[in-house]
């Protein structure tokens, strides 16, 4: 039995420029992001031969099938198809600390975790770069999803990073050189609230991609904010509050990229937090729902929490404040117990993996 834990991520700046439809054709791509201490968990074990199915997949539904084609979960189906030998049989169980489809990169965290678990079963050394690149391949090439390349990279590597995307599809991950005290101060100034809504980001992302050619000025501005934010973060002589103000500029730019990024309720909640003392913020992910992130000076956080607690995205349901801390580990194997399944015959092996 193998259990892999992969973190969720918070993206601060650069979202949109990480899409290959942008950086391969129109301009440079980069994001500034961190992973957080909220995780996706994948449990993997060979299916015992006494059952009348080969594959058992547990997510928001329970699937038990004998063929790959019958598996409804697209990531599981394609990962097993392309990364396992014919004749293999597996049980894959998904758990998470926060709801899926809420703007924290959970879909890519799932993909990275599934790849990591299957590769680890072969006891082959694999790199974080391999995990990121293969997860991108699964989502963009095999599944043809209109997604960017930041989430897979962020959650595979972990930590607070500047991630650059080359025209040739290359990735460059550079950890921030901000001091530990500076990062601690930033962490202590961030508040996250759940809107109560989850959404399929595909339609919003597709709309953004279709608008790339007509949004060069906005995306160039979004890209330039990555460097500005990094300078603020790494230069102790600059007030960290400038990071919060830049978040507000970034949110206004993001809202212009496509219809559906924001809506009336999100705009009202955002304005309420600003009135209570937040200096800036953004809706995490593609838009339309999920989590709102705010930069709030510590002395204003009680007021912002109180204000947000009175706002109801859904009637009768208070807006939840979700505290978090930065994660440094990235995707990791937290349990590998071959003895838990050693009493079953071999069901085939995963294909070989490269550490390159």
C-alpha positions in Angstrom: 0.0 0.0 0.0 1.2 3.5 -0.9 -0.2 6.8 0.3 0.9 10.0 -1.4 0.2 13.5 0.0 0.3 16.4 -2.5 -0.3 20.0 -1.4 -2.8 22.5 -2.8 -1.5 25.8 -4.0 -2.1 29.6 -3.8 -1.2 31.5 -6.9 -0.5 35.2 -6.3 0.5 36.6 -9.6 0.9 35.6 -13.3 -2.2 33.4 -13.7 -3.1 33.2 -17.4 0.5 33.6 -18.6 1.2 30.0 -17.7 -1.1 28.7 -20.4 0.7 27.3 -23.5 -1.7 29.2 -25.7 -0.1 32.3 -24.3 3.6 31.7 -23.7 4.2 29.6 -26.8 2.7 32.2 -29.1 2.2 35.6 -27.6 4.6 36.5 -24.8 6.6 35.4 -21.7 5.0 33.3 -19.0 5.7 33.3 -15.2 3.8 33.0 -11.9 4.6 33.6 -8.3 2.9 31.0 -6.0 3.2 28.9 -2.9 1.9 25.6 -1.8 -0.1 25.4 1.5 -0.7 22.9 4.3 -3.9 21.6 2.8 -3.5 18.4 0.9 -4.8 15.8 -1.6 -4.2 12.2 -0.6 -4.1 9.2 -3.0 -4.0 5.7 -1.6 -2.9 3.0 -4.1 -2.8 -0.8 -3.7 -3.1 -3.8 -6.0 -6.6 -5.1 -6.2 -6.8 -8.4 -4.4 -7.7 -11.2 -7.0 -10.6 -12.4 -5.0 -12.8 -9.5 -6.1 -14.8 -9.6 -9.3 -13.4 -6.3 -10.6 -9.9 -5.2 -11.5 -10.2 -1.5 -10.8 -11.8 0.3 -7.9 -11.7 4.1 -7.9 -13.1 6.1 -5.0 -13.7 9.8 -5.4 -17.0 11.6 -5.3 -18.4 8.3 -6.5 -17.3 4.7 -6.2 -16.3 2.9 -9.5 -15.6 -0.8 -9.8 -14.8 -1.9 -13.3 -12.9 -4.6 -15.2 -11.6 -2.5 -18.1 -9.9 0.9 -18.3 -12.5 2.2 -20.8 -15.2 1.8 -18.1 -13.5 4.1 -15.7 -15.2 7.5 -15.6 -12.6 9.4 -13.8 -10.6 10.8 -16.7 -7.2 11.2 -14.9 -7.3 7.8 -13.4 -8.3 6.2 -16.7 -5.5 7.8 -18.7 -2.8 7.5 -16.0 -3.5 3.8 -15.7 -3.7 3.4 -19.5 -0.4 5.2 -20.2 1.7 4.4 -17.1 0.8 0.8 -16.2 1.3 -2.4 -18.0 -1.6 -4.3 -19.4 -3.0 -6.7 -16.9 -2.4 -4.5 -13.8 -5.2 -4.1 -11.3 -5.4 -1.3 -8.8 -7.5 0.4 -6.2 -7.1 4.2 -6.0 -8.8 6.1 -3.2 -8.9 9.9 -3.1 -9.3 12.2 -0.1 -8.7 15.9 0.4 -8.6 18.5 3.1 -10.6 21.0 1.0 -13.3 20.8 -1.7 -12.3 20.0 -5.2 -12.8 22.6 -8.0 -12.3 25.5 -5.7 -9.3 27.3 -7.2 -6.5 25.7 -5.3 -5.2 23.4 -8.0 -6.8 20.2 -6.6 -7.2 18.6 -10.1 -3.5 18.9 -10.8 -2.7 17.8 -7.3 -4.7 14.7 -7.9 -2.9 14.0 -11.2 0.6 14.5 -9.6 -0.4 12.3 -6.7 -1.6 9.5 -8.9 1.6 9.6 -11.0 3.7 9.8 -7.9 2.0 6.7 -6.3 2.3 4.6 -9.5 6.0 5.6 -10.0 6.9 4.9 -6.4 5.4 1.4 -6.6 8.3 0.6 -9.0 10.8 1.9 -6.4 12.3 4.0 -9.2 13.9 7.4 -8.4 11.8 10.2 -10.0 12.3 13.9 -10.0 9.9 16.7 -9.1 10.4 18.0 -12.6 9.4 14.6 -14.1 6.2 14.7 -11.9 5.4 18.2 -13.1 6.1 17.6 -16.8 4.2 14.3 -16.9 1.2 15.8 -15.1 1.1 18.6 -17.7 1.3 15.9 -20.4 -1.6 14.0 -18.9 -3.9 17.1 -18.6 -2.9 19.1 -21.7 -2.0 16.3 -24.2 -3.8 13.1 -23.2 -7.0 14.8 -21.9 -6.9 17.9 -24.0 -8.0 20.1 -21.1 -7.7 23.9 -21.5 -5.5 24.2 -18.5 -2.2 26.0 -17.8 1.1 24.7 -16.5 1.5 26.3 -13.1 -0.6 24.0 -10.9 1.1 20.8 -11.8 4.5 22.4 -11.3 3.7 24.2 -8.1 2.3 21.1 -6.3 5.0 18.8 -7.5 7.8 21.0 -6.3 6.3 22.6 -3.2 7.4 25.8 -1.6 7.2 29.5 -2.5 8.5 29.8 -6.1 8.9 31.9 -9.2 8.0 29.6 -12.1 8.9 30.6 -15.6 7.5 29.0 -18.8 9.5 28.9 -22.0 8.2 29.0 -25.5 9.6 25.5 -26.0 7.5 24.3 -23.1 10.4 24.3 -20.6 9.9 25.0 -16.9 12.2 26.9 -14.6 11.4 26.8 -10.9 13.3 29.2 -8.6 12.6 29.4 -4.9 12.1 32.9 -3.5 15.1 34.4 -1.8 12.9 36.3 0.6 14.0 35.9 4.2 12.2 33.5 6.5 11.0 36.5 8.6 9.6 38.1 5.5 7.7 35.0 4.4 6.4 34.6 8.0 5.2 38.2 7.9 3.4 37.5 4.6 1.9 34.3 5.8 0.6 36.2 8.9 -1.0 38.8 6.6 -3.1 36.4 4.4 -6.7 35.4 5.1 -8.6 32.9 3.0 -12.4 32.5 2.8 -14.5 29.9 1.1 -17.4 31.2 -1.1 -19.2 27.9 -0.8 -19.3 27.5 -4.5 -17.2 25.1 -6.6 -17.0 25.3 -10.3 -15.7 23.6 -13.5 -12.9 25.9 -14.6 -12.8 24.6 -18.1 -15.3 27.0 -19.7 -13.7 30.0 -18.1 -10.2 28.9 -19.1 -11.4 28.2 -22.6 -12.8 31.7 -22.8 -9.5 33.2 -21.6 -7.5 31.2 -24.2 -9.8 32.5 -26.9 -9.2 36.0 -25.7 -5.4 35.9 -25.5 -4.8 37.6 -28.8 -7.1 40.5 -27.8 -5.8 40.8 -24.2 -2.1 41.3 -24.8 -1.9 44.5 -22.7 -3.7 42.9 -19.8 -1.5 39.7 -19.9 1.7 41.7 -20.3 0.6 43.7 -17.2 -0.2 40.4 -15.3 3.3 39.1 -16.3 5.1 42.2 -15.1 3.4 42.0 -11.8 5.3 38.8 -11.1 8.6 40.6 -11.1 7.1 43.5 -9.1 5.8 41.2 -6.4 9.0 39.3 -6.2 10.9 42.6 -5.7 8.5 43.7 -2.9 8.9 40.3 -1.2 12.7 40.1 -1.4 13.5 43.7 -0.5 13.1 44.3 3.2 13.2 48.1 2.7 9.8 48.0 0.9 6.7 47.8 3.0 5.1 44.4 2.7 1.7 46.2 2.4 2.7 47.0 -1.2 2.3 43.3 -1.9 -1.3 43.5 -0.8 -1.9 46.6 -2.9 -0.4 44.9 -5.9 -2.8 41.9 -5.3 -5.7 44.4 -5.8 -4.2 45.6 -9.1 -3.8 42.0 -10.2 -7.4 41.1 -9.4 -8.7 44.0 -11.4 -6.6 42.9 -14.4 -7.7 39.3 -14.0 -11.4 40.3 -14.0 -11.0 41.7 -17.4 -9.6 38.5 -19.0 -12.9 36.7 -19.4 -16.6 36.8 -18.5 -17.3 34.6 -15.5 -14.1 35.3 -13.6 -16.2 37.3 -11.1 -19.8 37.8 -10.3 -22.0 40.1 -8.2 -21.7 38.2 -5.0 -17.9 37.9 -5.3 -17.6 41.6 -6.0 -19.8 42.4 -3.0 -17.7 40.2 -0.7 -14.5 41.7 -2.0 -15.7 45.2 -1.4 -16.8 44.3 2.1 -13.3 43.0 3.0 -11.6 46.1 1.5 -13.9 48.3 3.6 -13.0 46.4 6.7 -9.3 46.8 6.2 -8.0 44.4 3.6 -5.5 46.1 1.2 -6.0 43.7 -1.7 -7.0 40.2 -2.7 -8.1 37.9 -5.4 -10.3 35.0 -6.2 -8.1 32.0 -6.5 -8.2 29.8 -9.6 -9.9 30.5 -12.9 -12.9 32.3 -11.3 -16.6 31.9 -10.7 -16.3 30.5 -7.2 -13.9 28.8 -4.8 -11.7 30.7 -2.3 -11.1 34.4 -1.8 -7.7 35.4 -0.6 -7.0 38.7 1.1 -3.9 40.5 2.3 -4.9 42.0 5.6 -2.6 43.8 8.1 -2.7 41.9 11.4 -4.4 44.7 13.3 -7.3 44.6 10.8 -7.9 40.9 10.6 -10.5 40.7 13.4 -12.6 43.3 11.6 -12.3 41.5 8.2 -13.2 38.2 9.8 -16.2 39.8 11.4 -17.3 41.5 8.2 -16.9 38.3 6.1 -18.8 36.2 8.7 -21.9 38.4 8.1 -21.8 37.8 4.3 -23.6 34.8 2.9 -22.8 33.5 -0.5 -25.6 31.0 0.0 -28.6 31.8 2.2 -28.3 30.5 5.7 -24.6 29.5 5.3 -21.9 31.7 6.8 -18.7 32.3 4.8 -16.0 30.1 6.3 -12.5 31.5 7.2 -9.9 28.8 6.4 -6.5 29.5 8.1 -3.4 28.0 6.3 0.3 28.0 6.4 2.9 27.6 3.7 4.1 24.2 2.7 7.7 23.4 1.7 7.6 19.7 0.8 5.6 19.3 -2.4 4.3 15.9 -3.4 5.6 13.2 -1.0 5.1 9.6 -0.1 3.9 9.4 3.4 3.3 5.6 3.6 4.9 2.7 1.7 4.1 -0.6 3.2 4.7 -3.4 0.7 3.9 -5.9 3.5 0.3 -4.8 3.5 -0.3 -6.3 0.1 2.6 -8.9 0.0 0.2 -11.7 0.6 -1.4 -11.2 -2.9 0.0 -12.4 -6.2 1.6 -9.9 -8.4 -0.9 -8.1 -10.7 1.6 -6.7 -13.1 4.1 -3.8 -12.8 4.1 -0.2 -13.7 6.1 0.9 -16.7 9.6 2.2 -16.0 10.1 5.8 -15.1 13.0 8.1 -15.7 14.4 10.4 -13.0 15.4 12.9 -15.7 
